[in-house]
Amino acid sequence: GENVEQHPSTLSVQEGDSAVIKCTYSDSASNYFPWYKQELGKRPQLIIDIRSNVGEKKDQRIAVTLNKTAKHFSLHITETQPEDSAVYFCAASTQGGNEKLTFGTGTRLTIIP
Amino acid sequence: DGGITQSPKYLFRKEGQNVTLSCEQNLNHDAMYWYRQDPGQGLRLIYYSQIVNDFQKGDIAEGYSVSREKKESFPLTVTSAQKNPTAFYLCASSSGSGGADTQYFGPGTRLTVL
């Protein structure tokens, strides 16, 4: 089955700086890669996703890049703000399969004012 | 994700008791999922269902059971066979259109075994 590894487990950045979180996956058939943000005690919420026919996707200060050859994808947050502090999870699944998402173990991002 | 509800928000159980966690969605989604979240860990899949009256085991199904008698509902029972049930339980749903679709999460149930 799919295995997703996520790094780093914790990340602290100064407000206004950029943050990068990286994930690798094992199943070359995976073709859907969402990122979720979870604030303390709350539900995970989708912030951005990418499919394997696209190499990069941006949404305002958030971007995701995908390297299918190397089987890794990354989340980039620019101009970080205090409200970006949360736990971020990457995930992978196979379109046309059983839609089962495999999640990474999460990155706790802290923005230092 | 506002269309998925879970109840109760907090649940306390004595050892040896079975408890059932509720998950309801009004999004007309075909697929529903149950995850377990432990501190410092990711989400681990317990069970999932892609259609009414059918469900599959996830990665950590032992000690849990589910049913899918209605499209809107996917209750999870934590049985006494689950040795370490204290955790945060999240339900999710997706349209299940055959592609890889966004999963929307409910607010979660925090289960504590006393």
HADDOCK unambig.tbl for C-alpha pairs under 7 A between the chains (distance, minus, plus):
assign (segid A and resid 32 and name CA) (segid B and resid 100 and name CA) 6.29 0.50 0.50
assign (segid A and resid 42 and name CA) (segid B and resid 107 and name CA) 6.29 0.50 0.50
assign (segid A and resid 43 and name CA) (segid B and resid 105 and name CA) 6.14 0.50 0.50
assign (segid A and resid 43 and name CA) (segid B and resid 106 and name CA) 6.35 0.50 0.50
assign (segid A and resid 43 and name CA) (segid B and resid 107 and name CA) 5.01 0.50 0.50
assign (segid A and resid 43 and name CA) (segid B and resid 108 and name CA) 6.59 0.50 0.50
assign (segid A and resid 44 and name CA) (segid B and resid 105 and name CA) 6.41 0.50 0.50
assign (segid A and resid 93 and name CA) (segid B and resid 100 and name CA) 6.96 0.50 0.50
assign (segid A and resid 94 and name CA) (segid B and resid 100 and name CA) 6.54 0.50 0.50
assign (segid A and resid 95 and name CA) (segid B and resid 99 and name CA) 4.81 0.50 0.50
assign (segid A and resid 95 and name CA) (segid B and resid 100 and name CA) 4.40 0.50 0.50
assign (segid A and resid 96 and name CA) (segid B and resid 98 and name CA) 5.42 0.50 0.50
assign (segid A and resid 96 and name CA) (segid B and resid 99 and name CA) 5.00 0.50 0.50
assign (segid A and resid 96 and name CA) (segid B and resid 100 and name CA) 6.68 0.50 0.50
assign (segid A and resid 99 and name CA) (segid B and resid 100 and name CA) 5.52 0.50 0.50
assign (segid A and resid 103 and name CA) (segid B and resid 42 and name CA) 6.15 0.50 0.50
assign (segid A and resid 103 and name CA) (segid B and resid 43 and name CA) 6.04 0.50 0.50
assign (segid A and resid 104 and name CA) (segid B and resid 42 and name CA) 5.79 0.50 0.50
assign (segid A and resid 105 and name CA) (segid B and resid 41 and name CA) 5.03 0.50 0.50
assign (segid A and resid 105 and name CA) (segid B and resid 42 and name CA) 3.90 0.50 0.50
assign (segid A and resid 106 and name CA) (segid B and resid 41 and name CA) 6.76 0.50 0.50
assign (segid A and resid 106 and name CA) (segid B and resid 42 and name CA) 5.68 0.50 0.50
